[in-house]
Amino acid sequence: MPHGVNSVSNVPLLTNGEMVDDIPSDQHALVPAYTGGGGKRIHPLPFLDPSIPVRPRSMDPSKDLAAYGYGSIAWKERMELWKQKQENLQAARNENGGKGDDGDDPDLPLMDEARQPLSRKIPISSSLINPYRIIIVIRLVVLGFFFHYRVTHPVNDAFGLWLVSVICEIWFALSWILDQFPKWLPIERETYLDRLSLRYEKEGKPSRLSPVDIFVSTVDPLKEPPLVTANTVLSILAVDYPVEKVSCYVSDDGAAMLTFEALSETSEFAKKWVPFCKKFSIEPRAPEWYFQQKIDYLKDKVLPSFVKERRAMKREYEEFKVRINALVSKAQKVPEEGWTMQDGTPWPGNNVRDHPGMIQVFLGESGGHDMDGNELPRLVYVSREKRPGFNHHKKAGAMNALVRVSAVLTNAPYLLNLDCDHYINNSKALRESMCFMMDPLVGKKVCYVQFPQRFEGIDRHDRYANRNVVFFDINMKGLDGIQGPIYVGTGCVFRRQALYGYDAPKTKKPPTRTCNCWPKWCCCCCCSRSKKKKSTKNKQGKKKFFSKRGDNTPPVFALEGIEEGFEGIESQKAFMPEQKLEKKFGQSPVFVASTLLEDGGTLKSATPASLLKEAIHVISCGYEDKTDWGKEVGWIYGSVTEDILTGFKMHCHGWRSIYCIPPRPAFKGSAPLNLSDRLHQVLRWALGSVEILLSRHCPLWYGYGGGLKRLERFSYINSVVYPLTSLPLLAYCTLPAVCLLTGKFITPELSNVASLWFMSLFICIFATGILEMRWSGVGIDDWWRNEQFWVIGGVSAHLFALFQGLLKVLAGVDTNFTVTSKASDDEDFSELYTFKWTTLLIPPTTLLIVNIIGVVAGVSNAINNGYESWGPLFGKLFFAFWVIVHLYPFLKGLVGRQNRTPTIIIVWSILLASIFSLLWVRIDPFLAKSDGPLLEECGLDCN
């Protein structure tokens, strides 16, 4: 001991966070603290090893040792445990001839690893993000000078053209600001699945991973083929997660017997498919996509029986497909008396708009075992009650019915919702989400984990930007650095309590006491016995706490103590009377009781029969009357895009969301390939945004004073106002044709200074796009397709959505929700060339024809007028070609593979273009009225 003291006598010693120089060095106590390379502690318990240097830890001898955690009961217990470990380690070393070391105890590194965070943020490299931010600021400055020039230099002989163009450009600038600044702080994330297993799956003990209820929604089995839904369900049942903690609920909002029978067939096939998937660890676990893979399926496979069993399983799946296809063929012709079940009773859902609620448990506690005798996850069919005169709220109402049914039957604390065509592509997807939800450091304030949407079966060029890569890989990463991504309707794991409308837990202030026992920070009983620690005030006057080791490092709590850092949801429920709970959640004692269980679980005293009866009750069509369902609880009503509203309400309650992009995509789905279906999909999204814009939940005025951050609000505002851009975009795309036909332009002759601002603006626009692609990893093809479809959708679907939304909100004229077709064809990309007539095609077709006519007219005029007229023409031609190039994918979709276009499209477009051109030539409103001879002066009587 004296040797240790002398070796450190020259080291300044810290006591109680302050320098103490008047204590002789021989009176200081030394506390061993072992570190590995880089100064990181490698074991949670100290071991004597003469080869490791001893670091001094100063102690004030005038103070009681209990203040440092020594001498207390907990300290004595830890010392006894330490001595026992030392004795075991020494005995092991003796047996190995003295060659053992700290690594001989395998539990020690595992203990330390299990205490580490389950995920981490990965900020974008400063060399990538800082130039991006700088160019954004420069672009703002250039925009200011650009608009100063545009406003102060009107075009007198074409004042109307100039005014329209300036208004459009100002709106585009505002839209850019709303879209750009939420991308200011992009981040990426990394998960540690091994740490999740170490913490919650101890060998020989039951798994402590949280249960998950998975929702699959379907409506029309003819548009959403049962085989697609079956593959999604099979991928869920085969997921890499404890089977007793997975429950799959399929919502059939069309009450179709075809869906019911297909699900029955799926449950039988799952008994063969699930053990095959888990035995050979195959990916993906949706059989249709697994057998379609054009890769070496023998890679990494070592079991000799794999080839034989794979061949047999493929044959089983082909037979399964034949049975499903037979059901679909049979369902094409509905009998006059309606469908009947196998026992001869009529199918309750024969009348789609008037039928009782139906629940069928296909796989569960009884009979839910595979061919090897292992338990399978639960599979439950649900079709909520529908009666005339009730507003059933489409998909949002169906999802809320699933929330209540699952709460009564299984009540998992987390929910995953999937569209019927989005299968689990990564069998560890649930574990990826649990790395955030169950992380003691960050999980308590997370309302949902959103995964990006990835798609199968899209053509290589992605003509209509179906992949939406710019949104999922740029915008969503930016939002993750603020308060989290918006909810996109599928591929999202929710915290059930967040869906119940509770506020996010509030983080408590840092504790005023610290534990001084070893290791540096922990949560044990000696914390409560330690004396108050000193605090000092920093320059801002705020209290700054110090540990006994003299630093202000924030505490890293052990698992058992992390909950103390939050004021949980339980405190919100504690003061809520039973009557208020019933008004909030509805008249179901079983369901209300389930909402009080933050960690999930069902009532122990209830029987399965009573729970099923209660589940039927909570999906009755009148259950939500005079409750908060759809207003503050569950999926929010009021828009066909219920996903935006639901996520927005959660963020307003102070929750944050997480964006998770695992190396292997978590989920994959199908997307509409042909132009008409794609435009109808965009139309529905835009219509939902217009409905939110005109509702009380509009982000422009809703949610102030809550937990919504400013840049997050910018993003939500942009997500609801973007359909308004269709009006200035349509006008702006028409201006080139007008300029070419009239010989006028939107700007006066440019001076050198004006040319500088125009060139600077174009350079900034291109630089922003290039740097954005650089830090995000998005390819130039995807970026350009997104730009093109922004124009195509803006002048067609967004325009119609704006008028339909106004009619619906102001005049009460409702529009029917159209389910996007998810059918697939044996021929690759055959749907890409399928043409379907829709009025959405008329505006962009008219714009194409008008601009092409304008180009022809402008070039002809320049040829007739000679060399001098070519200079002013180039600006107008560039303007027109900008429109035509952006509409080029639309033109390819319009022509199709067979180069045939419906006559009605050509007739309407040529008619409108001709009328438009003749009107401009006849009226010529942008010519100054002083042009031409005055009749009063010439004296001619033209009559």
N, C-alpha and C positions, 0 to 999 in steps of 0.2 A: 504493500500500500504506500509506504513512504516514497518508493521509486516512482509510483504513478503520480504522486503529488509533485515531486520535484521536476518531473518532466513537463509539467504544464504550469509551473509557477509563474512564468512570464506571460501567460495568456490572460488578457482582460476578462474578468469574470462578470457574469450577469446575475442579478438576483432581483426577483419580483419585477422584471422588465426594466430595471434601472441599473446603471453602473455602480458597483460597490468596490471601492479601492481600500477601505480601511479594515477589511477583514483579512487577517493573515491567511496565506495560502494553505497552511497546514491545518486550518480549521474548516476548509471547504470540503463538502462531501462530493464524491465522484459517482455519477450514475452512468453505467455503460450503455451506449447506444450504438448499435451495429449498423453499418451501412455497406451497401455493395458499390459497384462501379457507378460513378456519376452521382454519388451521394444519396441514392434511394435505399430505403429500408427494404430488406429482402425477406425477413421473417418476422412474424408477429410476436415472438418471444425471444429474449436474449439468450445466447449461449456463450459460455466462456471459451474463448479460443485465443491463445497467446499471440497468434499471428495477426489478429485484427487489432488495430490501435483503439485505445480507449479515449473517447471524447469526454471532456469535462462537462458536467452540468452543475452549475453553482446553486447552492442552497444557503439560506440565511440561518446560521446556527441558533439565532435568538428566537426563531419561530418554532412552533410545534410541528413535528413531522407529519401530523395528520393533515396539515394544510397542503402538503405535497402529495397526499394520498398514501403515505407510509404510516403504518401502525394501525390503520383501520381494519375492520373485519375483511373487507374485500381485498385489501392489500395482503393480508395474511393468507387468504385463500389462494391468491395468485402466486404468492411465494411458495406455498406448498406444492401447487401444480408445477411451478417452475423447477423445484427441487426434484420432483418425481420424474419430469422429463429429462433432467440432467442425469439422473441415475440410470434411466433407460438408455439414454444416448451413450453414456460411458460404458455400460454393459455391452451394448452393440459394438462399440469400438474395440473393446477387449476381445470379443469373439472374432472380429475381423482382423485381428493383429494390429490394431491401432490405425487402420487405413480409413475408417469411417469418417464422415464429415456431416455437416448439417443437412446435406441432401439425402441422408439415410432415412429420414422420416418423411415419407411421401405426403403426409397430411399438411406439412408446414407450408410449402409453396402453394398448395391448393387453397389453404385458408386465406392466404394473402391475395391470391388471384380472385377468389370469390368475393372479396371486398371491393374490387375495382369497379369503376363505372361500366355499365353495359353498353354504352354507346359514347361517341364523341363527335363534336363538330369539327369539320375540316374547312377552314376558311379558304377562299379563293386566293391564290398567290398574289401578292402585292404587285408583282411585275405584270400581271394580267389585268387586275381590277383597277389599279390606280390610273393607268392611261385611259381606261374606259370612263372613269369618273371625270377625269380632266376634260375629255372631249365632250362630255355631256354639258359641263359648265360652259365650255367655249361655244357649244351649239346654242345654249340659252342666250349668250351675249350676242351672237351673230343674228339670232332670231329677232332680238330687240332692234338692232340696226336695220335689219331687213324690213320689218314692219314699219319702222319710222320712214324709210324711203317709200314703201308702198302707199302709205296713207298720205304722205305729203306730196306725192307725184301722181295725181289722177290723170286718166286718159280722157281728155275733153271730148274727142270725137267718138269715143266708145265708152261713155261713162257707165252705162248699164253693165257692160262686160267687166269693166274694172271693179265696180262695186261688188258684183257677184263673186268675182275671183278673190277679192280681199276678205270678204265674209267667210268664204270657204276655207281660205288659208288660215285665218285666225282660229276657226273651229278645229282644223287639223292640228294646229300647234297646241291647243288646249288638250286634245285627245292624246297627243304625244306625251305631254307632261304627266297626265294621269296614268299612262301606261309605263312611262320610263322610270319615274322615281321609286315605285315599289321594287324596282330591280337594283336599287342602290347597294344593298347589303346581301348579296347572294352567298349561300353557304352550301356545303355538302356534308353528309353524315356517314359515319361508319359504325357498324354494330359488331358485337362480340358474342356470337352464339355460344362459344365454349364457356364463357363466364356465366351466361344465363343457365346453362346446364349445371355448372359447378355450384351455383347458388341455390337453385330450386329443384335439382334432381340428384339427390344423394343416393349413392349405390346402396341397394338393399332397403330403401325407404320409399314410401309412396311419393309420387311427383307432387310438388307444390306449385306447379304452373297453374295459372288461373284458367278456369273454364271459358270457353268461347262459344257463343251461339251464332251460327252462320245463316244468313237470310238470302234466299234466291227468289227473285220475283219474275213472274211470267204472266201474260195476259191471253194472247191469242196463239194457240199451238199451230195454226196454219201459217202465221207470219214468223213465229219463233219456234222452229221445228223441235219436236220432242227429243230428237237425237242430239241436238245441240244442248238442250237442258240436261239430258241424261249424262252427257260428258262432263258438264259442270258439276253435277251432283257426284259423279264417280271420283272426280279429282278432289272433292271435299272429303269424301269418306276415306280416301287413301292418304290424307295429309299426314305429314310427319309431326304428330302431336299425340299426347296421351288420349286414347280412344274414349275413355270415360269422361273426358273433359271437352268433347266435341259434340255438338248437336246441330243438325242441318234442318232448317225449316224452309219448305218450298211453298210460296204463296201463289195460288192459282186464282187470279182475279177474274178469269173468264169462266170459272166453274166447269171446265171442259172434262168430260169423261176420258178423252184421249190423253190428257195430261196425267190423270189419275192412273190409268192403266199403264202408261209408259213408265211412271214412277214405280209401280209395282214390279214391272219387268226389270227396272234398274236395280231395285233392292235385291232381287235374286241374283243378277249378274255380279253385283258388288261382292257377294260372298266368294266369288272366284277371283275377281280382279284385285281386290284389296290385298290379300295375302301374296299374290304374285308381285305387286308393286313393292311391298315392304321387304320381301325376301331378296329381291335383286336390286333394290334402291334405284328404280328407273325414274327418269324425268323426261317429259312431263307425265303426270298421272291421269291425264284425259286420254282414253284409248284411241280416239279418232286421230288426235294430233301426234300421239306417240308412234303409231304405226305408219303415219305419213312422213315421218322424219327421213330426210335424205342424208343420213349420216351412218357411220359405222356403228351399228348397235352393239357390236361385240367389244367395243372399246371399254377397258377397265372391268370387264366381266371375267371372273375367274372360275365360277362354278361350272363344271362340265354339263350339268343338266339344264343350263340356261337356254341353249338353242332349242332343245326339245320342248321345254315348257313354254317358250315364247311362241313357237309354231302352234302348239296346242291352244294357247290363249288367243292368238290371232284368229284361229278357226272358231273359237267360242264367241269372239266378238263379232265376227261376220254373221254368225247365226243370230246373235242378239240384234244386229242391225236389221236382219230380215224380219224378225218379229216386230220390231218398232215400225218398220216401213209398212208391214201388213196392217198394223193398227192405224197408221196415217191414211192408207188407202181406204180402209173401211170407214173412216170418219169423213171422207169426202161427201158422202151422201147420207144425210140425216134422215132416219125413219120418221114417218108422219106422226107416229105416237110417241116419238122421242126415244132416247136411249134407255136400255134396261140393264141392270147389273146381273151378275152370274146367278144370283138367287131369285131372279125374276122380278124384283122390285124396281120401280122406275128410278132412274138416276135423279137425285134431288136437284141437280143443276141444269135440268133441261131448259128452264127459263133463265137465261143469263141475268136478267134484270130483277128477278123475283125468286129467290131461293134461300133456304136456311144456311146457317154456318155449318161447315164440315171440317172435321179433323180426323186424320187417320195416321196412326203411328205404324210405320212400316218396319223400322228397325228400332229396337229399344231394349229395355231390360229383359224382355222375354223374347226369345227367338232371334236376337240380334247377334248371331255368331257366324263367322265365316266357315269355309270348308275345313280349316285346320282346328276349329273349335275355339278360336280367339274372338273376343268381343268386338263388335263393330260400333261405330258412332251411331247416335240416334238419327233417324230420318223420319220427319213428320210432314205430312201433307196438310195444308191449311187453305180453306176457301171461306172467306168471311161472308157473313150474311148480307144480302142485298134485297132491298124492298123499294118499290116505286115511291117517289116523294122525298127520298133522302138524298142528300149530297154526299157521295162516297169518296170524293177528293182523289180519285184516280190512284196513282202510284203512292203518293204520300199517305193516303188513307190505308192502303194495303200494308205499307211498312209499319205504320203505327199499330195495326192489328197484330202483326208479327211480334212487335215489341211486347205487347200485353200477353199474347199466348206463350211466348218463350219465358216471360217472367213468372208465369204461373207454373209451367211444367219443369223448367230447368233453372232459370234465373241466373245465367252466367253474368259476371260483372262486365264482360266485354262482348261486343257484337261486331260481326263482319257482314257487310252487305255487298252482294254481287248481282249484276244483271245475269240473266239466264245464259247469255252467250260469253260470259267472262269466266273462264276456267282457271284453276290454280295451276300456274306454270312452274312455280317453285314450291316444292312440298314443305319447305321451311319458312314459308311466308308468315305463318302465325307466330313463329318464334322471332322472326325479324321485328314484328310489331311489338311483341312482349318485351324486347330489349328497351323499348321506350316506355311502354305502359307500366311495367313492373320495376323500372329503375327507381330506387328509393330517392335518388337525387333530383330527378326531373319529372318522374311519372305522374305525381299527384296533380299537376296542373295541366296535363295533356288531355284534351277532350277527344281527339281522334288522330290516327296515323293514316295519312293518305298515301297511297301508292300511285305511281304514274300509270296511265293506260297505254298498253302496248297491243298491237294488233297483228293478226295473222291474215294471210290471203290477200294482201294489198299488192297491187302491181309495183314493179321495181321503181318506176318513176314517181309513184304516188301523185298522180295527176291532179287530184282534188284535195291535197293536203289532209288526207284522212288521219295520218299519224299524229298530226298536230304537235310536231316535235318542238317548235318554238315555244308553245305554251307550256308544255310539260318539262322541258329541259332548260328553259330560261326564266319565264315568269314565275313558275312555282318555286324554283330555287331561290329567287329573289325574295318571295314572300316568306320562305322558311327562315330567312334571316331577320324577319320583323316579328310577326306573331304567328306565322304558320300559313300553309297553303289553304286555299279555299276547297270546299268539299265538291267533288265532281260527279257524285251520284253513284259510283261503284268503286270497288277495290279499296274500301275504307274500313278500318277497325275503330269502333267507337267505344268510349267509356259509357256504360249504361247510365250512370248517375248524371253525366253531362247532358244526355238526351232528356232527362227528367226536368230540365230547366233550372237546376241549381247553379248558384254562382261558383266560380272557381275557388278553391281553397286559397286563403290569403297567407302569404309567407310571414311568419312571425319575425320580430326583431331578433338580432343575434343574442344568444343567451348571455346573461351578465355573470355567469359562473362558468368556470372551465374545469375539466377534470385534469388533475396533475399527476395521475398515476401513469405508469408506462403501459402502452405506447403513448405517443404525444397527445393524441386526441382519442377519446373513446367515450362510451356511455355506460357507466356502471354506477353502483350505489354510492361510491365514494364521492361522486360529483356533488351530491346533495349535502355531503358533510364538509366539503371544502369551504374555506373562508372566502369572503368577497375579494375579488381581485381588484387591483388598482386600475384606474383608467386615467388617461390624460386627454387633453383636448388638442386637436390639431389646429392648423392655422385658420380653418374655416369655423372653428368653434364646435365641431362635432366630436363626440366622444370616440376615442380610439382605444380599443381593448387590447391588452397584451397578455400573452400566456406566460407561464412561469419560465419558459425557455427564452423569453425576450423577443418574440416576433409577433406579428399580427396576422399570421396565416389563417385563413378561414377554416373552420373545423370541417373535417371529413368524418361524418358520423358513421358509426356502425349500423348495420341493417336494422337492429332493434330500436335504435334511437332516432332514425331519420324522421319518423312521423311527428316528432316533437317540433319540427320546424314549420309546421303548417297548422292553420286553423281549419279543420276539415269540414266536410259536408254535414257530418253528424250534428255540428253546432247549429246548422240552419234548420235541421229537422226537429231539434230538441224543443224549440219554442212554437212548433206548428201544431195546433190542436187537431184532433181527429176529424172534426167536421171540415176543416180547411183542407186536409189531405184528401178527403173524399170529393170535395169540390174540384180539387186540382186533378186527381187521377181517376175519378169515377167511382161508382157504387159497387166495388168489389173488395170485400175485406181481405181476401187472399192476395189480390194484386197489391193493394195498399200496404199490406204487411211486407210484401216482397221488396217494395221500394225503400223500406227502412234498413235493408240488409246491404250495406255498401260493398261488401265482399262477395255478394251473391249467396246462392243456396236457397233451397225450398223449405217449406214448413215440414218439420219431421212428423207431425201428428196427422197430416193429410194422407188419404189413400189415393192411389192412381185414378180410381173411378171418380172420386170427388174433384180431383184436380182437372180431369178432362171435362167434367160438367162445368167447372168454373171457367175453363178455357173457352168453351162454347159461349158462355155468357159474355166474356170480354170482347168477343168479335161480333156481337150483335150490332145491327146498324144504328140503334138508338143509344148505344153505350156512351158515346162521346158528347151527347147533348148536355149543355150547361156545365162543361168541364173545360180544362185548359188544353186539351189535346188539339194539336194543330195551331195553337196560339202561343203557348209558352212551353209545351211539353211535346217531345217527339219530333217527327218531321213536321215542318211548319207549312200550313196551307196558304193559298193565295196566289200561287204561280205554278205553271206547268214545269218550271225548273225549280222544284222544291229543294234541290241540293244546295243552291246558292243561299236561299233563305235560311235553311237549317244551320249551315256553317256560320253564316253571318250572326245569327242569334247567339250561338255559342261564344263566338269571339266577343260579342257585346257583353257577355256575362263574365269576361275576364279570362276565359280559357285560352290556351294556345294549342296549336296543332303542329304536327310533325310531318315532314316530307321524307319518305324513305325510298331510296332507289337501290335495291340490292343488286349485286353483280349479275345474277340471273333474274330476269323480270319476274315479279311475283305473280302477276295475272296477265293473261292475254285474252283478247276477244276478237269479234268480227266487226267490220265496219262496212257501211254501204259503199258499193263500188261504182254504181252508175251515177251519172250527174243528177238525175231527178231525185233519187233517194237522198243523196248527199245534201241537195238544196233543201229538201223537206226537213232533214235533221237540223240543219242550221236555222231554218225558219222556226222550228219549235224552241230552240235555245233562245233565239232573239225575242220571240214572243214572250217567253217567261221573263226575260230581262225588262221588257216594256211593262209587264204587269207589276213587277217589283218597283219600277221607277214611278208608277202612278199609284202606289199603295202607301200605307202608313209606315211600312218597313223600309222605305227608300233610304239608302245610306247617306243621302244628302242631308237628311234631317233626323234620322232615327239613331238612337244609341249613344247620344252625347252624355258625358258624365259617367259612362260605364267603363268597361275595361278595353275598349277598342282603341288600338293605337292609330296615330294619324296616317302613317303611310299605308297601313292596312285598310283604312277607310278609303284612301285614294284608289286602291285596287278594287274595292267593292263598288265604288262610284263608277269606275271605268267599266266594270262588268255589267252595269245596268244602263249606262248611257250610250254604249257603243252603237245600238241600232239607230240612234239619232244621226249618226255620221252618214247614214245612207242618203239623206237629202243633200247635204253639200257635196258628197261624193258623186251623186248622179249629176248634179249641176256642173261639177268640175270636169267630169268626163264628157259632158256635152259641149263645153266651151271650145275645144279644139276644132270641132266641126263648124261651129258658128264662126270662129275666127277665119277659117279657110273659105267659107262660103261668102262672107261679107268683106273680106280683105282687111279687117280690123284685128287688133291684138289687145291683150289684157294689160300690157305695160307700154309706157312710152319708149322712145329711143333711149337706150341705156348709155349713160356716161361711163367714164372709166371707174369712178368710185362705185356706182351702182353695179357695174359688172363684177367688181371685187366682192361685194356682198352676196351677189347671186352665186358666184363661184365658191365662196367660202361656205355658204349654206349647203350646196351640193356636196362639197368635200366632207363636211361634218356629218351629213346624212350617211354617206358611204362609210366613213370612218367609224361611226357608231355601230353600224351593222357588222363591219369586219371585226372590231374589237369584241362585240357581243358574241359572235361566233367563236372567237378565239378563247374566251374564258369558259364558255359553256360546252364547247366541243360539238356544236351543231354544224352540220355540213352546209355548204353554200346551196346545194340543191334543195334541201329542206327549207332553208331560209327563203329562197326565191319562190318556191311553191306557196309558202305561207303568204308572201306579199301578193302573189297573183290571186289567191283565193280570197284574200281580204277585199280586193276590188270586186271579184265575181259575186261573192256573197253579199257585199255591201250594196250593189246596185240591183239585187234581186231579192234574196230571202230577207235581208234586214229591212228593206223597203216595205215589203208586204207585211212583215211582222209589226212594223211601226203602225201601219194603218189598221191591221187587225186588232192590235192591242188597244188603240184608241177607240175602235168600235166596241170592243168588249167591255172596256172600263166605263166609257162615257154613254154608250147607247145600249149596253147590255146584250149585244150580239155575241154569243159564244161561238168559239171555233172548236172543232173536234180534235182530240189528240190522236195523231197518227203514229202507230207503232212502226218503227223502222224495220224493214224486212231484214231478217238475219239468215235467210235461206242460202244454202251453198249449192254449187253446181259441180258436176264431175269435171267439167272442162275448166282449166285454169283461166281466171279472169273473164269468163264468158259474160258475167254481169256487167263488166266494165263497158261493154258495147251495147247493152240493152237500153233502148230509148223509151221513155215514158213521157207522154204529153203532160205539161203543167204550165200554168200561166206564169210561173216564176221565170220561164225562159224568155219571155217577150222583151223585158227591159234591156238585158244585156245584148240580145240579138239586135235590137233596134240601135243600141249604141255602136255596135260593130259596123252595121251597115251605114249609119250616118257618118261615122269617122272615115270609113273607106271612101264614101262618096265625096267627103270633104277633101281627102287627099287627092283624089282624081281631079276635082274641080280646081284645087289650088295649083297643082302642077300644070294643068291645062292653061290656067290663067297666066302663070309665069312664062310658059312657052309663048303665048300670044303677045305678052307685053314686053318681052325682051330681057336682056341681061340684068338690068337694074332691079327687077322685081324678084330675083332669086334670093337676094340677101335677106329681106324681111321674111321670106317664105320659110327659111330653115327653122326658125324658132317655132312657127306654127306646125311644121311637119314633125318636129321633135315632140311637141305636145301631143299630136295625134297618134304618133307611133307609141308613145308611152301608154296610151289607153289600149291600143290594139294588142301590144305585147302582153299586157296584164290580162287581157281577155282571151289570149290564145288557147289555154287549156279548155275554156268554155267552147271555143270554136271547134276544137278537136272532138269534144264530147257531143257537140251538136251534129257534126257531120257523121261521126260513128265510123265503124270499121267498113261498113258497106257503102259509105259515102251517100247515104240516103237520109233525108230530113223530111219530117212530115210537112205536107203542103200547107197546113194551117199556120205553121210557124213562119214559113217563107211569106205567105200572103199577108199576115198581120204585120210582120216586120217591115216588108217593103211598103205597105200601105202607110204605116205610121211614119216611116222615114221620108216618104214622098210628100206627105202632108206637111211634115215639119220643115222640109227643105223649101217647099213652095211658099209656106208662110213667111219664112225668113227673107226669101227673095222679094216677096210682094210687100211685106211690111217694112223690112229693113230698119228696125227700131233704133239701131245703134249709130245711124248716120245723123250728123248734126242737122237740125232743121233749117239752118241758114244755107245749106248747100243747094245749088240749082238756081235758076232765074226766078226773080220775084215777078208775079203776074202783074202787080200794080205798076211796076216800072216798065215792063216790056209793052204793056198795053194790049196784049193779045187776049182775046176771049176764047178760051179753049172749049167753051160749050157750043 
